[in-house]
Amino acid sequence: QVQLVESGGGLVQAGGSLRLSCAASGVIFNIYAMGWYRQVPGKQRELVGSITSESKTNYADSVKGRFTISRDNAKRTVYLQMNSLNPEDTAVYYCNADIKRITASGVERRDYWGQGTQVTVSS
């Protein structure tokens, strides 16, 4: 069973910083792209940023220059460093990973999601 476990959310004042972590566990053959999404009530989940297995990154325009995504392949972990936070960044942040695993019936490759972690930025 593959799990993505997030940590690092919380409450921060505007202008502050937070660092989110997401670790993958389970019997995993390979992890391809990893990423972070966020969602506020009543809105669709949106991409914050993603990182390939070669560490090529992509960001939403709203976070460029403020957020940095990185990964440690040996630890199967992806990070999101968030700086200069503002109240518009308040959301539940979800980790996502494209994972291949070996099962009894063969090879399976699909997206996995973390449980979400709340980030609240006060003004």
N, C-alpha and C positions, 0 to 999 in steps of 0.2 A: 504494500500500500504506500502510495506516494503522498506526502503532506508538505505543504508550504506553511511555515509558521512565521508570522510577522511580529515585530516588536519595535518599540521606540516612539510610538505616538504619544500624544498628550496635549496639554494646554500651554500655550506660549504667547507672549505679548507680540504685537506687531513690531516688525524689525528683527525679531529673534530668529533662532535657528533650531532645527530638529534634525536628527538622523534616524531614518528608518532602516531596519534590517529585515531580511526575509531569507530563511534557511530552508532548503529542501532536504527531506529525509525519505528513506525508503530504499528499495532495491532499484537503482537507477542505472541505465546503460549510458545515457548521454543527456546533457541539458543544452538546448540550443538557445534561442533568444529568451531573455528575461525582461520583465518590465514592471512598471508601476502605473496603476490607473487610480482614478478617484471618482467619487460619486457623492452628490448632495441630494437630499430628498427632493423628489419631483423632477429630477434631471437624469439624463442618460449617463452611464459611466463613460468617462473620457480618459484617453491616454495622456499620461504625464510624461513618460519617457520610456525608452527601451534600449537594450544593449544586446548586441549579438555575442556569440561565443568567442568572437575575435575582438570583442570590446569596442565595436563601432556603435556609437550612440546616436539617438534621435530624441528630440524634445518637442513638446508642445510650445507654441510661440509664447504662451502666457507664462512659462517658467524659464525660458531661455535666459542664461546669464545669472540665474538665481539658484537653480537646482542642478545637482550633479549626480548622475547615476554611475555606479561602478559595480564590479563583481569580483568575487574571489572564487575561482573555479575549484580549487582544492577544498574549500569549505562549502561549496555548493550554495553560496550566499550572494544575494544582490543587495546593494545599499542605495539609499536615496538621501543625499545630503541636501537639506532645504535651508537656504539662507534668505534673509530679507523677506521673511514671511509677512503676508498681509491677510486681513480678514477674508478676502476672496479665496484664499487657499484652504479655508475650513472645509473639511470633507472627511469621508471615510476613504482611506487609501488601501488599495488592494494590490497584492503582488501577483504576478502572472509568470508562468514559465512553460515553455514548449519542451516537453520531456519525452524521451524514448525509454521504454523499459521492456525487459524480457518477461513474458508471462508463460504460463504452462501451455498456452495455445499458440505462442509465437511472439512476434514483436508488436508492441503497441506504442504509438506516438500520438500525443494529444496535449492540449492545454490544461494546465492545472491552475487553481486559484487559491490564494490564502483566504483567511477568514475575515480580513479587514482590520484596520486599526484606525481609531479616531484621531484626527488632528484638528485642534481648535485654536484659532488665532484671535486673540482679543484685541480690540482697538484701544 
